[in-house]
Amino acid sequence: MNKDEAFFPGYISGPKLAAEFGGEEGFYHGVASGSPTHDSLIIWTRFTPAQPTAYVAVTFMVAEGDDPAALSSSAARTGTVWAEAGHDWIAKLDVTGLKAGSKYVYGFTAAGKSSPVGHGKTAPAPGWMGTLTYAVFGEPWSRRHS
């Protein structure tokens, strides 16, 4: 067993499909956002399909503010991206044209299933002078490379 197999049990055997989650397709890996600029935010999720050859239409919704109800309003920005095996059914996109220093809610739907709702915030406008607090998450380098 190599160290990747030891650290990521089951990964070498292939992608996770719905059978490993009770047989139901869905969003089992949550949502995330990152790389904010003053006018954009990257959002992503992973859809778990039933079949290894699935080509899945994933609809995204993004709305300004904190209220998840805004995702179903006419003010929400929507579109479709495609998730496929070659990218482990990850739906990832750069949402542009957003307002600087603003909060956003976002979510995804596919195959009649809805993802959890995510929250993100764009960076302040260029030239803004103030204090920023960042949070960085990850795994210690020593654990991944020992």
DRENTORVO-293467 format. One record per atom (N, C-alpha, C): residue in one letter; x negated, y, z. Coordinates in nm, 3 decimals. Each point is the difference from the previous one (the first is absolute). Layout:
// residues N
[site "A" [X Y Z]],
...
This chain:
// residues 146
[site "M" [-0.085 -0.117 0.000]],
[site "M" [0.085 0.117 0.000]],
[site "M" [-0.090 0.124 0.000]],
[site "N" [0.024 0.090 -0.096]],
[site "N" [-0.079 0.123 0.000]],
[site "N" [0.062 0.101 0.096]],
[site "K" [-0.070 0.113 0.022]],
[site "K" [0.049 0.095 0.100]],
[site "K" [0.131 0.067 -0.041]],
[site "D" [0.027 0.015 -0.132]],
[site "D" [0.128 0.056 -0.043]],
[site "D" [0.114 -0.093 0.036]],
[site "E" [-0.020 -0.130 -0.019]],
[site "E" [0.104 -0.097 0.035]],
[site "E" [0.024 -0.002 0.151]],
[site "A" [-0.108 0.015 0.078]],
[site "A" [0.014 0.001 0.146]],
[site "A" [0.070 0.126 0.048]],
[site "F" [-0.032 0.113 -0.062]],
[site "F" [0.057 0.126 0.044]],
[site "F" [0.140 0.023 -0.054]],
[site "F" [0.029 -0.048 -0.120]],
[site "F" [0.131 0.016 -0.063]],
[site "F" [0.062 -0.136 -0.026]],
[site "P" [0.042 -0.071 0.105]],
[site "P" [0.055 -0.134 -0.024]],
[site "P" [0.119 0.004 -0.095]],
[site "G" [0.001 -0.089 -0.096]],
[site "G" [0.109 -0.008 -0.097]],
[site "G" [-0.016 0.090 -0.119]],
[site "Y" [-0.087 0.101 0.008]],
[site "Y" [-0.015 0.094 -0.111]],
[site "Y" [-0.052 -0.069 -0.125]],
[site "I" [-0.095 -0.087 0.016]],
[site "I" [-0.062 -0.066 -0.114]],
[site "I" [0.103 -0.087 -0.074]],
[site "S" [0.103 -0.045 0.071]],
[site "S" [0.101 -0.086 -0.063]],
[site "S" [0.095 0.076 -0.091]],
[site "G" [-0.009 0.131 -0.004]],
[site "G" [0.085 0.077 -0.090]],
[site "G" [0.086 0.101 0.072]],
[site "P" [0.078 0.076 -0.076]],
[site "P" [0.081 0.106 0.059]],
[site "P" [0.115 -0.055 0.084]],
[site "K" [0.043 0.080 0.093]],
[site "K" [0.114 -0.037 0.085]],
[site "K" [0.129 0.020 -0.078]],
[site "L" [0.082 -0.105 -0.001]],
[site "L" [0.130 0.005 -0.068]],
[site "L" [0.112 -0.013 0.102]],
[site "A" [0.122 0.021 -0.044]],
[site "A" [0.116 0.001 0.089]],
[site "A" [0.015 -0.129 0.081]],
[site "A" [-0.043 -0.112 -0.054]],
[site "A" [0.013 -0.128 0.072]],
[site "A" [-0.071 0.005 0.135]],
[site "E" [-0.103 0.080 0.011]],
[site "E" [-0.073 0.013 0.126]],
[site "E" [0.068 0.095 0.097]],
[site "F" [0.107 0.062 -0.043]],
[site "F" [0.076 0.094 0.084]],
[site "F" [0.146 -0.043 0.006]],
[site "G" [0.025 -0.128 0.009]],
[site "G" [0.137 -0.049 0.011]],
[site "G" [0.073 -0.012 -0.132]],
[site "G" [-0.071 0.017 -0.112]],
[site "G" [0.060 -0.017 -0.132]],
[site "G" [0.065 0.124 -0.058]],
[site "E" [0.005 0.106 0.075]],
[site "E" [0.068 0.122 -0.044]],
[site "E" [-0.101 0.103 -0.051]],
[site "E" [0.027 0.053 -0.120]],
[site "E" [-0.085 0.108 -0.052]],
[site "E" [0.016 0.124 0.087]],
[site "G" [-0.102 0.085 0.002]],
[site "G" [0.015 0.122 0.076]],
[site "G" [-0.129 0.076 0.021]],
[site "F" [0.010 0.102 0.084]],
[site "F" [-0.113 0.086 0.034]],
[site "F" [-0.051 -0.039 0.138]],
[site "Y" [-0.084 -0.101 0.007]],
[site "Y" [-0.049 -0.053 0.128]],
[site "Y" [-0.127 0.067 0.050]],
[site "H" [-0.057 0.089 -0.077]],
[site "H" [-0.128 0.060 0.036]],
[site "H" [0.010 0.150 0.027]],
[site "G" [0.122 0.050 0.014]],
[site "G" [0.020 0.139 0.033]],
[site "G" [-0.033 0.096 -0.114]],
[site "V" [-0.023 0.126 0.035]],
[site "V" [-0.032 0.106 -0.095]],
[site "V" [-0.117 0.078 0.058]],
[site "A" [-0.065 0.078 -0.084]],
[site "A" [-0.110 0.085 0.047]],
[site "A" [-0.013 0.120 -0.092]],
[site "S" [-0.062 0.105 0.054]],
[site "S" [-0.031 0.118 -0.081]],
[site "S" [-0.140 0.046 0.036]],
[site "G" [-0.060 0.075 -0.089]],
[site "G" [-0.134 0.049 0.027]],
[site "G" [-0.049 0.093 -0.108]],
[site "S" [-0.126 0.037 0.011]],
[site "S" [-0.068 0.091 -0.094]],
[site "S" [0.081 0.126 -0.029]],
[site "P" [0.047 0.069 0.104]],
[site "P" [0.079 0.120 -0.025]],
[site "P" [-0.085 0.113 -0.056]],
[site "T" [0.055 0.072 -0.093]],
[site "T" [-0.056 0.126 -0.045]],
[site "T" [0.106 0.105 0.028]],
[site "H" [-0.024 0.124 -0.039]],
[site "H" [0.099 0.105 0.025]],
[site "H" [0.127 -0.019 -0.082]],
[site "D" [-0.007 -0.083 -0.106]],
[site "D" [0.120 -0.018 -0.083]],
[site "D" [0.028 -0.146 -0.039]],
[site "S" [-0.063 -0.094 0.070]],
[site "S" [0.025 -0.141 -0.034]],
[site "S" [-0.022 -0.091 0.119]],
[site "L" [0.052 -0.122 -0.014]],
[site "L" [-0.010 -0.103 0.103]],
[site "L" [0.006 -0.134 -0.071]],
[site "I" [-0.088 -0.091 0.035]],
[site "I" [0.008 -0.135 -0.056]],
[site "I" [0.086 -0.085 0.093]],
[site "I" [0.095 -0.072 -0.058]],
[site "I" [0.086 -0.091 0.078]],
[site "I" [-0.012 -0.139 -0.058]],
[site "W" [0.014 -0.102 0.085]],
[site "W" [-0.007 -0.136 -0.051]],
[site "W" [0.070 -0.099 0.092]],
[site "T" [0.028 -0.117 -0.056]],
[site "T" [0.061 -0.110 0.071]],
[site "T" [-0.036 -0.129 -0.073]],
[site "R" [0.039 -0.112 0.057]],
[site "R" [-0.015 -0.129 -0.068]],
[site "R" [0.134 -0.071 0.005]],
[site "F" [0.046 -0.044 -0.116]],
[site "F" [0.123 -0.079 -0.008]],
[site "F" [-0.039 -0.148 -0.006]],
[site "T" [0.069 -0.083 0.076]],
[site "T" [-0.028 -0.144 0.000]],
[site "T" [0.105 -0.070 -0.085]],
[site "P" [-0.038 -0.049 -0.118]],
[site "P" [0.096 -0.066 -0.088]],
[site "P" [0.013 -0.149 0.030]],
[site "A" [0.098 -0.062 -0.062]],
[site "A" [0.019 -0.144 0.015]],
[site "A" [-0.090 -0.079 -0.096]],
[site "Q" [-0.025 0.055 -0.117]],
[site "Q" [-0.075 -0.072 -0.104]],
[site "Q" [-0.137 0.065 -0.026]],
[site "P" [-0.103 -0.081 -0.023]],
[site "P" [-0.133 0.055 -0.024]],
[site "P" [-0.014 0.075 -0.132]],
[site "T" [0.097 -0.012 -0.088]],
[site "T" [-0.006 0.070 -0.129]],
[site "T" [0.093 0.121 -0.004]],
[site "A" [0.058 0.035 0.114]],
[site "A" [0.098 0.109 0.004]],
[site "A" [-0.061 0.133 -0.044]],
[site "Y" [0.078 0.075 -0.075]],
[site "Y" [-0.031 0.135 -0.044]],
[site "Y" [0.113 0.084 0.057]],
[site "V" [-0.025 0.077 0.106]],
[site "V" [0.106 0.059 0.080]],
[site "V" [0.008 0.152 -0.019]],
[site "A" [0.121 0.049 -0.032]],
[site "A" [0.025 0.144 -0.006]],
[site "A" [0.021 0.050 0.142]],
[site "V" [-0.086 0.092 0.043]],
[site "V" [0.008 0.057 0.134]],
[site "V" [0.038 0.147 -0.014]],
[site "T" [0.111 0.038 0.059]],
[site "T" [0.045 0.139 -0.003]],
[site "T" [-0.053 0.072 0.123]],
[site "F" [-0.055 0.119 -0.020]],
[site "F" [-0.047 0.080 0.112]],
[site "F" [0.090 0.122 0.016]],
[site "M" [0.010 0.048 0.123]],
[site "M" [0.074 0.121 0.033]],
[site "M" [-0.087 0.084 0.093]],
[site "V" [-0.010 0.129 -0.027]],
[site "V" [-0.077 0.093 0.083]],
[site "V" [0.084 0.124 0.022]],
[site "A" [0.009 0.045 0.125]],
[site "A" [0.077 0.121 0.031]],
[site "A" [-0.073 0.083 0.105]],
[site "E" [0.014 0.131 -0.010]],
[site "E" [-0.064 0.088 0.096]],
[site "E" [0.072 -0.009 0.134]],
[site "G" [-0.075 0.005 0.108]],
[site "G" [0.056 0.001 0.135]],
[site "G" [-0.027 -0.128 0.075]],
[site "D" [0.066 -0.013 0.116]],
[site "D" [-0.017 -0.115 0.089]],
[site "D" [0.116 -0.099 -0.006]],
[site "D" [0.111 0.040 -0.059]],
[site "D" [0.123 -0.078 0.009]],
[site "D" [0.009 -0.107 -0.110]],
[site "P" [0.000 -0.127 0.037]],
[site "P" [0.012 -0.107 -0.100]],
[site "P" [0.127 0.009 -0.085]],
[site "A" [0.105 0.064 0.053]],
[site "A" [0.124 0.016 -0.078]],
[site "A" [-0.024 0.081 -0.126]],
[site "A" [-0.104 0.083 0.000]],
[site "A" [-0.030 0.082 -0.118]],
[site "A" [-0.039 -0.085 -0.121]],
[site "L" [-0.042 -0.125 0.025]],
[site "L" [-0.039 -0.087 -0.112]],
[site "L" [0.117 -0.036 -0.090]],
[site "S" [0.122 0.008 0.052]],
[site "S" [0.117 -0.031 -0.082]],
[site "S" [0.067 0.126 -0.054]],
[site "S" [-0.063 0.116 0.022]],
[site "S" [0.059 0.125 -0.050]],
[site "S" [-0.046 0.027 -0.142]],
[site "S" [0.068 0.093 -0.065]],
[site "S" [-0.037 0.036 -0.137]],
[site "S" [-0.132 0.076 -0.004]],
[site "A" [-0.047 0.049 0.115]],
[site "A" [-0.127 0.072 0.005]],
[site "A" [-0.121 -0.093 0.000]],
[site "A" [0.024 -0.129 0.024]],
[site "A" [-0.111 -0.095 0.005]],
[site "A" [-0.057 -0.023 -0.140]],
[site "R" [-0.130 -0.012 -0.006]],
[site "R" [-0.068 -0.034 -0.125]],
[site "R" [-0.004 -0.153 -0.009]],
[site "T" [0.039 -0.054 -0.114]],
[site "T" [0.001 -0.146 -0.017]],
[site "T" [-0.068 -0.040 -0.130]],
[site "G" [-0.037 -0.124 -0.008]],
[site "G" [-0.060 -0.054 -0.120]],
[site "G" [-0.025 -0.149 0.018]],
[site "T" [-0.055 -0.061 -0.102]],
[site "T" [-0.026 -0.145 0.005]],
[site "T" [-0.145 -0.028 -0.035]],
[site "V" [-0.060 -0.088 0.077]],
[site "V" [-0.133 -0.052 -0.029]],
[site "V" [0.013 -0.152 -0.006]],
[site "W" [-0.097 -0.065 -0.059]],
[site "W" [0.006 -0.146 -0.015]],
[site "W" [-0.103 -0.067 0.089]],
[site "A" [0.043 -0.106 0.067]],
[site "A" [-0.089 -0.079 0.085]],
[site "A" [-0.016 -0.137 -0.065]],
[site "E" [-0.124 -0.048 -0.006]],
[site "E" [-0.027 -0.127 -0.067]],
[site "E" [-0.112 -0.074 0.070]],
[site "A" [-0.016 -0.127 -0.033]],
[site "A" [-0.098 -0.086 0.064]],
[site "A" [-0.142 0.053 -0.014]],
[site "G" [-0.034 0.059 -0.112]],
[site "G" [-0.135 0.050 -0.022]],
[site "G" [-0.043 0.105 0.100]],
[site "H" [0.096 0.063 0.066]],
[site "H" [-0.029 0.100 0.103]],
[site "H" [0.066 -0.039 0.133]],
[site "D" [0.021 -0.132 0.017]],
[site "D" [0.057 -0.056 0.123]],
[site "D" [0.133 0.066 0.037]],
[site "W" [0.077 0.038 -0.098]],
[site "W" [0.132 0.062 0.016]],
[site "W" [-0.004 0.127 0.085]],
[site "I" [-0.111 0.072 -0.011]],
[site "I" [-0.014 0.129 0.066]],
[site "I" [0.060 0.107 -0.091]],
[site "A" [0.085 0.083 0.056]],
[site "A" [0.054 0.116 -0.071]],
[site "A" [-0.066 0.122 0.064]],
[site "K" [-0.081 0.071 -0.078]],
[site "K" [-0.077 0.113 0.053]],
[site "K" [0.006 0.113 -0.100]],
[site "L" [0.030 0.121 0.049]],
[site "L" [0.007 0.111 -0.092]],
[site "L" [-0.040 0.130 0.068]],
[site "D" [-0.045 0.092 -0.082]],
[site "D" [-0.039 0.134 0.044]],
[site "D" [0.118 0.092 -0.029]],
[site "V" [0.068 0.044 0.104]],
[site "V" [0.114 0.090 -0.015]],
[site "V" [-0.055 0.142 -0.001]],
[site "T" [0.019 0.071 -0.110]],
[site "T" [-0.056 0.134 -0.017]],
[site "T" [0.111 0.105 -0.003]],
[site "G" [-0.040 0.127 0.002]],
[site "G" [0.096 0.109 -0.005]],
[site "G" [0.071 0.024 0.131]],
[site "L" [-0.062 -0.038 0.112]],
[site "L" [0.060 0.018 0.131]],
[site "L" [-0.041 0.135 0.059]],
[site "K" [0.069 0.041 0.108]],
[site "K" [-0.031 0.126 0.067]],
[site "K" [-0.113 -0.020 0.101]],
[site "A" [-0.089 0.097 0.007]],
[site "A" [-0.112 -0.005 0.093]],
[site "A" [0.049 0.002 0.145]],
[site "G" [-0.068 -0.079 0.086]],
[site "G" [0.030 0.000 0.143]],
[site "G" [0.140 -0.046 0.035]],
[site "S" [0.060 -0.085 -0.084]],
[site "S" [0.140 -0.042 0.022]],
[site "S" [0.009 -0.148 0.033]],
[site "K" [0.102 -0.033 0.079]],
[site "K" [0.027 -0.140 0.035]],
[site "K" [0.089 -0.062 -0.107]],
[site "Y" [-0.021 -0.130 -0.023]],
[site "Y" [0.080 -0.074 -0.098]],
[site "Y" [0.036 -0.136 0.057]],
[site "V" [0.117 -0.049 -0.041]],
[site "V" [0.039 -0.138 0.027]],
[site "V" [0.001 -0.072 -0.133]],
[site "Y" [-0.024 -0.131 0.002]],
[site "Y" [-0.001 -0.076 -0.124]],
[site "Y" [0.039 -0.145 0.029]],
[site "G" [0.043 -0.067 -0.104]],
[site "G" [0.035 -0.141 0.012]],
[site "G" [0.006 -0.063 -0.137]],
[site "F" [0.021 -0.131 -0.002]],
[site "F" [0.001 -0.077 -0.123]],
[site "F" [0.117 -0.099 0.003]],
[site "T" [0.050 -0.037 -0.116]],
[site "T" [0.098 -0.107 -0.013]],
[site "T" [-0.040 -0.090 -0.117]],
[site "A" [0.034 -0.127 0.011]],
[site "A" [-0.024 -0.096 -0.108]],
[site "A" [0.085 -0.124 0.027]],
[site "A" [0.055 -0.056 -0.103]],
[site "A" [0.078 -0.124 0.009]],
[site "A" [0.105 0.007 0.113]],
[site "G" [0.062 0.115 0.016]],
[site "G" [0.104 0.015 0.100]],
[site "G" [-0.051 0.014 0.143]],
[site "K" [-0.131 0.012 0.019]],
[site "K" [-0.060 0.014 0.133]],
[site "K" [-0.057 0.140 0.016]],
[site "S" [0.000 0.050 0.123]],
[site "S" [-0.056 0.132 0.030]],
[site "S" [-0.120 -0.014 0.091]],
[site "S" [-0.100 0.083 -0.024]],
[site "S" [-0.118 0.004 0.086]],
[site "S" [0.031 0.080 0.127]],
[site "P" [-0.088 -0.009 0.098]],
[site "P" [0.010 0.096 0.110]],
[site "P" [-0.021 0.141 -0.056]],
[site "V" [0.042 0.101 0.073]],
[site "V" [-0.021 0.139 -0.041]],
[site "V" [-0.135 0.046 0.052]],
[site "G" [-0.075 0.068 -0.086]],
[site "G" [-0.130 0.053 0.039]],
[site "G" [0.005 0.152 0.012]],
[site "H" [-0.098 0.053 0.069]],
[site "H" [-0.012 0.145 0.019]],
[site "H" [-0.141 0.043 -0.036]],
[site "G" [-0.012 0.112 -0.067]],
[site "G" [-0.130 0.054 -0.036]],
[site "G" [0.005 0.152 0.002]],
[site "K" [-0.116 0.061 -0.009]],
[site "K" [-0.007 0.145 0.000]],
[site "K" [-0.111 0.044 -0.094]],
[site "T" [0.029 0.099 -0.082]],
[site "T" [-0.102 0.054 -0.089]],
[site "T" [-0.097 0.088 0.080]],
[site "A" [-0.117 0.021 -0.057]],
[site "A" [-0.101 0.087 0.062]],
[site "A" [0.044 0.146 -0.012]],
[site "P" [-0.059 0.084 0.082]],
[site "P" [0.032 0.143 -0.011]],
[site "P" [-0.045 0.057 -0.135]],
[site "A" [0.054 0.116 -0.032]],
[site "A" [-0.035 0.069 -0.125]],
[site "A" [-0.148 0.037 0.000]],
[site "P" [-0.060 0.005 -0.119]],
[site "P" [-0.140 0.044 -0.008]],
[site "P" [-0.016 0.138 0.066]],
[site "G" [-0.109 0.017 0.072]],
[site "G" [-0.024 0.126 0.067]],
[site "G" [0.056 0.007 0.141]],
[site "W" [0.080 -0.097 0.039]],
[site "W" [0.059 -0.001 0.134]],
[site "W" [-0.111 -0.015 0.102]],
[site "M" [0.007 0.076 0.107]],
[site "M" [-0.099 -0.008 0.108]],
[site "M" [0.073 -0.042 0.126]],
[site "G" [-0.038 -0.112 0.053]],
[site "G" [0.063 -0.051 0.121]],
[site "G" [-0.066 -0.129 0.042]],
[site "T" [0.063 -0.069 0.092]],
[site "T" [-0.053 -0.125 0.052]],
[site "T" [0.079 -0.116 -0.057]],
[site "L" [-0.071 -0.103 -0.042]],
[site "L" [0.063 -0.124 -0.047]],
[site "L" [-0.042 -0.115 0.090]],
[site "T" [0.090 -0.093 0.018]],
[site "T" [-0.031 -0.122 0.073]],
[site "T" [0.024 -0.116 -0.094]],
[site "Y" [-0.098 -0.086 -0.014]],
[site "Y" [0.011 -0.117 -0.088]],
[site "Y" [-0.005 -0.127 0.083]],
[site "A" [0.067 -0.101 -0.048]],
[site "A" [-0.009 -0.134 0.058]],
[site "A" [-0.053 -0.093 -0.108]],
[site "V" [-0.096 -0.080 0.037]],
[site "V" [-0.058 -0.096 -0.094]],
[site "V" [0.017 -0.138 0.059]],
[site "F" [0.053 -0.091 -0.080]],
[site "F" [0.022 -0.136 0.047]],
[site "F" [-0.083 -0.096 -0.084]],
[site "G" [-0.047 -0.103 0.062]],
[site "G" [-0.076 -0.100 -0.074]],
[site "G" [-0.058 -0.101 0.096]],
[site "E" [-0.071 -0.091 -0.056]],
[site "E" [-0.062 -0.104 0.077]],
[site "E" [-0.148 0.030 0.012]],
[site "P" [-0.059 -0.025 0.115]],
[site "P" [-0.142 0.028 0.017]],
[site "P" [-0.084 -0.072 -0.106]],
[site "W" [-0.096 0.071 -0.055]],
[site "W" [-0.086 -0.056 -0.103]],
[site "W" [-0.068 -0.127 0.050]],
[site "S" [-0.039 -0.005 0.128]],
[site "S" [-0.073 -0.114 0.052]],
[site "S" [0.085 -0.127 -0.003]],
[site "R" [0.130 0.012 0.015]],
[site "R" [0.086 -0.119 -0.001]],
[site "R" [0.015 -0.054 -0.143]],
[site "R" [0.005 0.089 -0.098]],
[site "R" [0.017 -0.043 -0.139]],
[site "R" [-0.127 -0.057 -0.060]],
[site "H" [-0.114 0.043 0.050]],
[site "H" [-0.126 -0.034 -0.064]],
[site "H" [-0.098 -0.071 0.093]],
[site "S" [0.051 -0.081 0.088]],
[site "S" [-0.091 -0.070 0.090]],
[site "S" [-0.031 -0.139 -0.050]],
